[in-house]
């Protein structure tokens, strides 16, 4: 299996790994990596960096949308092996250290095993290290408000609900919103395509997750890069509105 790397805008690449996406923002030789896939996606992650002409040593920082295992997978590897800073919203920093865990439980998954797609997805999770814990030893909060001084100049946008410290990343000049799991366009256990919230069992606080759609709707952009599913083109505010309609 190889990672599917697609350039979706200048200096912006969406990578489809094992049921989870990550984003590579390039500026010359340096890159910003947004999320890292499952622990079992490490080979795909390294291949994707090579595919855009980069390397682990050139990653200026890893930005994490949220500290679930399918997004945090290789963050600690990059930090330990290459000294790469791992940055998150301040509310997500203790989650990345595994001071606590806001993730769907095994029991909840088993109670939903009758739903279409849940069993194949569970097998994939197990095979890709989704139940392993790879805490980040020294995660750090964003150093400042506004655009980060990193390739792509991403702007963190707090979108809580999926987890308390979930963040999207806005690229205003490119009209891009990296939405993580606050707004997706598909998932292995979803029977529909297009803008949507993840199924309820995945959210720590569904009420806040729905409210965060309004935050995303306020961002200017016409390209949505979700944590799951394909890139979605069209006004981000319309995608958020469609997801809200589907949530009720």
C-alpha positions as YAML, in Angstrom:
chain: A
units: angstrom
residues:
- id: 1
  name: UNK
  ca: [0.00, 0.00, 0.00]
- id: 2
  name: UNK
  ca: [1.23, 3.50, -0.82]
- id: 3
  name: UNK
  ca: [0.04, 6.86, 0.39]
- id: 4
  name: UNK
  ca: [-2.10, 8.83, -2.03]
- id: 5
  name: UNK
  ca: [-0.54, 12.29, -2.19]
- id: 6
  name: UNK
  ca: [-2.41, 15.00, -4.07]
- id: 7
  name: UNK
  ca: [-1.47, 18.64, -4.49]
- id: 8
  name: UNK
  ca: [-4.72, 20.53, -3.90]
- id: 9
  name: UNK
  ca: [-3.39, 24.10, -3.83]
- id: 10
  name: UNK
  ca: [-0.05, 25.89, -4.08]
- id: 11
  name: UNK
  ca: [2.21, 24.40, -1.42]
- id: 12
  name: UNK
  ca: [-0.64, 22.28, -0.02]
- id: 13
  name: UNK
  ca: [-0.84, 18.51, -0.29]
- id: 14
  name: UNK
  ca: [-3.62, 16.25, 1.03]
- id: 15
  name: UNK
  ca: [-2.50, 12.71, 1.85]
- id: 16
  name: UNK
  ca: [-4.90, 9.78, 2.21]
- id: 17
  name: UNK
  ca: [-3.38, 7.20, 4.53]
- id: 18
  name: UNK
  ca: [-5.07, 4.27, 6.23]
- id: 19
  name: UNK
  ca: [-8.61, 5.69, 6.54]
- id: 20
  name: UNK
  ca: [-7.17, 8.96, 7.86]
- id: 21
  name: UNK
  ca: [-5.78, 12.04, 6.13]
- id: 22
  name: UNK
  ca: [-2.88, 14.32, 6.88]
- id: 23
  name: UNK
  ca: [-1.74, 17.54, 5.19]
- id: 24
  name: UNK
  ca: [1.72, 18.68, 4.12]
- id: 25
  name: UNK
  ca: [2.33, 22.42, 3.72]
- id: 26
  name: UNK
  ca: [5.52, 23.25, 1.82]
- id: 27
  name: UNK
  ca: [7.71, 26.34, 1.65]
- id: 28
  name: UNK
  ca: [10.93, 25.61, -0.20]
- id: 29
  name: UNK
  ca: [12.61, 22.71, 1.54]
- id: 30
  name: UNK
  ca: [10.71, 23.18, 4.81]
- id: 31
  name: UNK
  ca: [7.30, 21.71, 5.57]
- id: 32
  name: UNK
  ca: [4.57, 21.84, 8.16]
- id: 33
  name: UNK
  ca: [2.87, 18.52, 8.82]
- id: 34
  name: UNK
  ca: [-0.75, 18.60, 10.00]
- id: 35
  name: UNK
  ca: [-1.55, 15.27, 11.71]
- id: 36
  name: UNK
  ca: [0.35, 12.01, 11.24]
- id: 37
  name: UNK
  ca: [-2.18, 9.19, 10.75]
- id: 38
  name: UNK
  ca: [-2.27, 5.92, 12.68]
- id: 39
  name: UNK
  ca: [0.88, 4.47, 14.27]
- id: 40
  name: UNK
  ca: [0.79, 1.87, 11.49]
- id: 41
  name: UNK
  ca: [0.82, 4.63, 8.86]
- id: 42
  name: UNK
  ca: [4.43, 5.61, 9.60]
- id: 43
  name: UNK
  ca: [5.81, 4.14, 6.40]
- id: 44
  name: UNK
  ca: [3.10, 5.93, 4.41]
- id: 45
  name: UNK
  ca: [3.86, 9.15, 6.26]
- id: 46
  name: UNK
  ca: [7.56, 9.00, 5.43]
- id: 47
  name: UNK
  ca: [6.76, 8.08, 1.82]
- id: 48
  name: UNK
  ca: [4.43, 11.08, 1.55]
- id: 49
  name: UNK
  ca: [7.16, 13.45, 2.72]
- id: 50
  name: UNK
  ca: [9.51, 12.01, 0.10]
- id: 51
  name: UNK
  ca: [6.80, 12.37, -2.55]
- id: 52
  name: UNK
  ca: [6.72, 16.15, -2.05]
- id: 53
  name: UNK
  ca: [10.52, 16.36, -2.09]
- id: 54
  name: UNK
  ca: [10.91, 16.62, 1.67]
- id: 55
  name: UNK
  ca: [12.09, 14.49, 4.59]
- id: 56
  name: UNK
  ca: [11.44, 14.06, 8.32]
- id: 57
  name: UNK
  ca: [14.41, 16.32, 9.06]
- id: 58
  name: UNK
  ca: [12.77, 19.15, 7.12]
- id: 59
  name: UNK
  ca: [9.52, 19.15, 9.13]
- id: 60
  name: UNK
  ca: [9.48, 22.50, 10.93]
- id: 61
  name: UNK
  ca: [6.62, 21.41, 13.20]
- id: 62
  name: UNK
  ca: [3.84, 18.89, 13.55]
- id: 63
  name: UNK
  ca: [0.44, 20.49, 14.12]
- id: 64
  name: UNK
  ca: [-2.16, 18.17, 15.58]
- id: 65
  name: UNK
  ca: [-5.87, 18.76, 15.07]
- id: 66
  name: UNK
  ca: [-6.62, 16.48, 18.04]
- id: 67
  name: UNK
  ca: [-4.87, 13.74, 19.95]
- id: 68
  name: UNK
  ca: [-6.76, 10.66, 18.81]
- id: 69
  name: UNK
  ca: [-4.56, 7.72, 17.88]
- id: 70
  name: UNK
  ca: [-5.36, 7.96, 14.16]
- id: 71
  name: UNK
  ca: [-4.04, 11.54, 14.03]
- id: 72
  name: UNK
  ca: [-1.30, 11.48, 16.67]
- id: 73
  name: UNK
  ca: [0.30, 8.22, 15.47]
- id: 74
  name: UNK
  ca: [3.88, 9.27, 14.58]
- id: 75
  name: UNK
  ca: [4.07, 12.63, 16.34]
- id: 76
  name: UNK
  ca: [6.20, 11.32, 19.21]
- id: 77
  name: UNK
  ca: [8.42, 9.43, 16.76]
- id: 78
  name: UNK
  ca: [9.19, 12.66, 14.89]
- id: 79
  name: UNK
  ca: [9.75, 14.56, 18.14]
- id: 80
  name: UNK
  ca: [12.08, 11.93, 19.61]
- id: 81
  name: UNK
  ca: [13.98, 11.07, 16.44]
- id: 82
  name: UNK
  ca: [14.27, 14.53, 14.88]
- id: 83
  name: UNK
  ca: [13.45, 17.05, 17.60]
- id: 84
  name: UNK
  ca: [10.33, 18.15, 15.74]
- id: 85
  name: UNK
  ca: [8.05, 20.42, 17.81]
- id: 86
  name: UNK
  ca: [4.55, 19.02, 18.30]
- id: 87
  name: UNK
  ca: [2.02, 21.84, 18.69]
- id: 88
  name: UNK
  ca: [-1.64, 21.73, 19.73]
- id: 89
  name: UNK
  ca: [-4.32, 23.86, 21.33]
- id: 90
  name: UNK
  ca: [-3.56, 24.33, 25.01]
- id: 91
  name: UNK
  ca: [-6.62, 22.25, 25.98]
- id: 92
  name: UNK
  ca: [-5.32, 19.37, 23.85]
- id: 93
  name: UNK
  ca: [-1.78, 19.34, 25.26]
- id: 94
  name: UNK
  ca: [-2.63, 17.11, 28.28]
- id: 95
  name: UNK
  ca: [-4.63, 14.86, 25.97]
- id: 96
  name: UNK
  ca: [-1.53, 14.37, 23.79]
- id: 97
  name: UNK
  ca: [0.47, 13.49, 26.93]
- id: 98
  name: UNK
  ca: [-2.29, 10.98, 27.78]
- id: 99
  name: UNK
  ca: [-3.07, 12.63, 31.09]
- id: 100
  name: UNK
  ca: [-6.58, 11.56, 30.05]
- id: 101
  name: UNK
  ca: [-8.20, 10.01, 26.98]
- id: 102
  name: UNK
  ca: [-11.21, 11.38, 25.14]
- id: 103
  name: UNK
  ca: [-11.70, 8.61, 22.62]
- id: 104
  name: UNK
  ca: [-14.46, 6.15, 21.80]
- id: 105
  name: UNK
  ca: [-14.25, 3.18, 24.15]
- id: 106
  name: UNK
  ca: [-14.01, -0.47, 23.17]
- id: 107
  name: UNK
  ca: [-17.35, -1.04, 24.87]
- id: 108
  name: UNK
  ca: [-19.04, 1.64, 22.78]
- id: 109
  name: UNK
  ca: [-17.60, 0.20, 19.58]
- id: 110
  name: UNK
  ca: [-18.84, -3.27, 20.53]
- id: 111
  name: UNK
  ca: [-22.33, -1.93, 21.24]
- id: 112
  name: UNK
  ca: [-22.33, -0.43, 17.74]
- id: 113
  name: UNK
  ca: [-20.80, -3.46, 16.00]
- id: 114
  name: UNK
  ca: [-24.13, -4.23, 14.30]
- id: 115
  name: UNK
  ca: [-23.94, -0.99, 12.31]
- id: 116
  name: UNK
  ca: [-22.77, -1.26, 8.69]
- id: 117
  name: UNK
  ca: [-19.04, -0.75, 8.33]
- id: 118
  name: UNK
  ca: [-18.17, -0.87, 12.04]
- id: 119
  name: UNK
  ca: [-16.62, -4.36, 12.08]
- id: 120
  name: UNK
  ca: [-14.36, -3.81, 9.02]
- id: 121
  name: UNK
  ca: [-13.35, -0.44, 10.44]
- id: 122
  name: UNK
  ca: [-12.53, -2.07, 13.80]
- id: 123
  name: UNK
  ca: [-10.30, -4.64, 12.10]
- id: 124
  name: UNK
  ca: [-8.49, -1.83, 10.29]
- id: 125
  name: UNK
  ca: [-8.01, 0.07, 13.56]
- id: 126
  name: UNK
  ca: [-6.49, -2.97, 15.26]
- id: 127
  name: UNK
  ca: [-4.16, -3.69, 12.35]
- id: 128
  name: UNK
  ca: [-2.92, -0.11, 12.23]
- id: 129
  name: UNK
  ca: [-2.18, 0.34, 15.92]
- id: 130
  name: UNK
  ca: [-5.30, 2.31, 16.67]
- id: 131
  name: UNK
  ca: [-5.58, 0.92, 20.19]
- id: 132
  name: UNK
  ca: [-1.92, 1.55, 21.00]
- id: 133
  name: UNK
  ca: [-0.92, 4.59, 23.04]
- id: 134
  name: UNK
  ca: [1.93, 6.76, 21.80]
- id: 135
  name: UNK
  ca: [1.82, 9.81, 24.09]
- id: 136
  name: UNK
  ca: [3.85, 12.85, 23.14]
- id: 137
  name: UNK
  ca: [6.42, 13.45, 25.85]
- id: 138
  name: UNK
  ca: [6.70, 17.20, 25.39]
- id: 139
  name: UNK
  ca: [3.74, 18.60, 23.43]
- id: 140
  name: UNK
  ca: [3.48, 22.38, 23.39]
- id: 141
  name: UNK
  ca: [0.66, 24.89, 22.96]
- id: 142
  name: UNK
  ca: [0.75, 27.28, 20.02]
- id: 143
  name: UNK
  ca: [3.31, 30.02, 20.71]
- id: 144
  name: UNK
  ca: [1.07, 32.90, 19.63]
- id: 145
  name: UNK
  ca: [-2.36, 33.89, 18.37]
- id: 146
  name: UNK
  ca: [-2.92, 34.35, 14.66]
- id: 147
  name: UNK
  ca: [-0.82, 32.89, 11.86]
- id: 148
  name: UNK
  ca: [1.94, 30.58, 12.99]
- id: 149
  name: UNK
  ca: [5.45, 31.33, 11.74]
- id: 150
  name: UNK
  ca: [5.60, 28.05, 9.84]
- id: 151
  name: UNK
  ca: [5.34, 26.94, 6.20]
- id: 152
  name: UNK
  ca: [1.81, 27.70, 5.02]
- id: 153
  name: UNK
  ca: [1.23, 30.32, 7.75]
- id: 154
  name: UNK
  ca: [-1.65, 28.27, 9.24]
- id: 155
  name: UNK
  ca: [-4.05, 29.95, 11.67]
- id: 156
  name: UNK
  ca: [-5.29, 27.65, 14.48]
- id: 157
  name: UNK
  ca: [-9.06, 27.79, 15.02]
- id: 158
  name: UNK
  ca: [-10.43, 26.19, 18.19]
- id: 159
  name: UNK
  ca: [-13.31, 23.86, 17.25]
- id: 160
  name: UNK
  ca: [-14.10, 21.84, 20.40]
- id: 161
  name: UNK
  ca: [-16.53, 18.98, 20.69]
- id: 162
  name: UNK
  ca: [-14.86, 16.05, 19.01]
- id: 163
  name: UNK
  ca: [-12.30, 16.62, 21.77]
- id: 164
  name: UNK
  ca: [-11.98, 19.58, 24.13]
- id: 165
  name: UNK
  ca: [-8.95, 21.01, 22.35]
- id: 166
  name: UNK
  ca: [-9.75, 20.12, 18.76]
- id: 167
  name: UNK
  ca: [-8.38, 22.69, 16.29]
- id: 168
  name: UNK
  ca: [-8.90, 23.35, 12.63]
- id: 169
  name: UNK
  ca: [-6.26, 25.22, 10.64]
- id: 170
  name: UNK
  ca: [-7.17, 28.06, 8.30]
- id: 171
  name: UNK
  ca: [-5.00, 29.12, 5.36]
- id: 172
  name: UNK
  ca: [-6.68, 32.44, 4.51]
- id: 173
  name: UNK
  ca: [-4.52, 33.34, 1.51]
- id: 174
  name: UNK
  ca: [-5.14, 29.95, -0.10]
- id: 175
  name: UNK
  ca: [-8.82, 29.74, 0.86]
- id: 176
  name: UNK
  ca: [-8.21, 26.41, 2.58]
- id: 177
  name: UNK
  ca: [-9.63, 25.03, 5.83]
- id: 178
  name: UNK
  ca: [-8.01, 21.92, 7.34]
- id: 179
  name: UNK
  ca: [-10.92, 20.71, 9.43]
- id: 180
  name: UNK
  ca: [-9.63, 17.56, 11.11]
- id: 181
  name: UNK
  ca: [-12.58, 15.67, 12.58]
- id: 182
  name: UNK
  ca: [-14.72, 18.74, 13.27]
- id: 183
  name: UNK
  ca: [-16.13, 18.42, 9.73]
- id: 184
  name: UNK
  ca: [-15.48, 15.46, 7.45]
- id: 185
  name: UNK
  ca: [-16.58, 14.35, 3.99]
- id: 186
  name: UNK
  ca: [-16.76, 10.61, 4.63]
- id: 187
  name: UNK
  ca: [-15.77, 7.83, 6.99]
- id: 188
  name: UNK
  ca: [-15.52, 4.05, 6.90]
- id: 189
  name: UNK
  ca: [-18.60, 3.70, 9.11]
- id: 190
  name: UNK
  ca: [-20.65, 6.41, 7.39]
- id: 191
  name: UNK
  ca: [-23.17, 5.45, 4.73]
- id: 192
  name: UNK
  ca: [-23.21, 8.91, 3.12]
- id: 193
  name: UNK
  ca: [-20.66, 11.07, 1.35]
- id: 194
  name: UNK
  ca: [-20.15, 14.80, 1.49]
- id: 195
  name: UNK
  ca: [-19.89, 17.25, 4.39]
- id: 196
  name: UNK
  ca: [-20.99, 15.71, 7.69]
- id: 197
  name: UNK
  ca: [-20.19, 15.23, 11.34]
- id: 198
  name: UNK
  ca: [-18.69, 11.93, 12.35]
- id: 199
  name: UNK
  ca: [-21.13, 9.46, 13.96]
- id: 200
  name: UNK
  ca: [-22.10, 10.44, 17.48]
- id: 201
  name: UNK
  ca: [-20.06, 7.73, 19.21]
- id: 202
  name: UNK
  ca: [-16.83, 9.42, 18.16]
- id: 203
  name: UNK
  ca: [-17.52, 12.81, 19.77]
- id: 204
  name: UNK
  ca: [-16.57, 13.64, 23.35]
- id: 205
  name: UNK
  ca: [-19.24, 16.37, 23.42]
- id: 206
  name: UNK
  ca: [-21.67, 16.29, 20.51]
- id: 207
  name: UNK
  ca: [-23.38, 19.57, 21.45]
- id: 208
  name: UNK
  ca: [-20.08, 21.44, 21.23]
- id: 209
  name: UNK
  ca: [-19.19, 19.59, 18.02]
- id: 210
  name: UNK
  ca: [-22.38, 20.84, 16.39]
- id: 211
  name: UNK
  ca: [-21.72, 24.38, 17.69]
- id: 212
  name: UNK
  ca: [-18.22, 24.32, 16.19]
- id: 213
  name: UNK
  ca: [-19.76, 24.00, 12.74]
- id: 214
  name: UNK
  ca: [-20.76, 27.65, 13.13]
- id: 215
  name: UNK
  ca: [-17.12, 28.53, 13.80]
- id: 216
  name: UNK
  ca: [-16.06, 26.76, 10.62]
- id: 217
  name: UNK
  ca: [-18.87, 28.46, 8.70]
- id: 218
  name: UNK
  ca: [-17.30, 31.81, 9.59]
- id: 219
  name: UNK
  ca: [-14.02, 31.00, 7.84]
- id: 220
  name: UNK
  ca: [-13.44, 32.25, 4.31]
- id: 221
  name: UNK
  ca: [-12.47, 29.45, 2.00]
- id: 222
  name: UNK
  ca: [-13.57, 27.22, -0.86]
- id: 223
  name: UNK
  ca: [-11.48, 24.12, -0.19]
- id: 224
  name: UNK
  ca: [-12.08, 21.84, 2.79]
- id: 225
  name: UNK
  ca: [-9.41, 19.30, 3.74]
- id: 226
  name: UNK
  ca: [-10.98, 16.93, 6.28]
- id: 227
  name: UNK
  ca: [-9.47, 14.32, 8.55]
- id: 228
  name: UNK
  ca: [-11.55, 11.65, 6.81]
- id: 229
  name: UNK
  ca: [-12.89, 11.57, 3.27]
- id: 230
  name: UNK
  ca: [-11.90, 13.39, 0.09]
- id: 231
  name: UNK
  ca: [-11.19, 17.07, -0.35]
- id: 232
  name: UNK
  ca: [-14.38, 19.07, -0.71]
- id: 233
  name: UNK
  ca: [-14.56, 22.06, -3.04]
- id: 234
  name: UNK
  ca: [-17.10, 24.79, -2.56]
- id: 235
  name: UNK
  ca: [-17.73, 27.45, 0.09]
- id: 236
  name: UNK
  ca: [-16.77, 26.15, 3.51]
- id: 237
  name: UNK
  ca: [-19.79, 27.91, 5.00]
- id: 238
  name: UNK
  ca: [-22.06, 25.80, 2.77]
- id: 239
  name: UNK
  ca: [-20.26, 22.59, 3.77]
- id: 240
  name: UNK
  ca: [-20.72, 23.46, 7.44]
- id: 241
  name: UNK
  ca: [-24.39, 24.22, 6.87]
- id: 242
  name: UNK
  ca: [-24.92, 20.88, 5.13]
- id: 243
  name: UNK
  ca: [-23.24, 19.05, 8.00]
- id: 244
  name: UNK
  ca: [-25.45, 20.86, 10.50]
- id: 245
  name: UNK
  ca: [-28.61, 19.88, 8.57]
- id: 246
  name: UNK
  ca: [-27.49, 16.25, 8.56]
- id: 247
  name: UNK
  ca: [-26.80, 16.36, 12.29]
- id: 248
  name: UNK
  ca: [-30.50, 16.70, 13.13]
...
